[in-house]
């Protein structure tokens, strides 16, 4: 079971765009093999950096509106939001050090 909170079309505004902390959003789907491999990596980040950042998951099959709004055509897609704006986008599963380096300014 993931530590990341599930976010829906209806809760995206309050959980991501209005968050006081930066938010890593994992756009994923149950059938996606690379998404399942990425899950534990983002869970580790969510635990290790819980005081600095939130990590949430959006199932693109169950939440097509928000996926379409952000142009999600390939998954996994990992977006970092800060102050309601997309600050970084990563497509595909990557190792934990890659995410730590990419998001370093938000994990300090």
Buried (B, 14 or more C-beta within 10 A) or exposed (E): EBBBEEBEBEBBEEBBEEBEEBBBBBBBBEEBEBBBEBBEBBBBBBEEBEEEBBBBBBBBEEBEEBBEEBEBEEBBBBBBBBEEEEBBBBBEBBEBEEBBEBBEEBBE
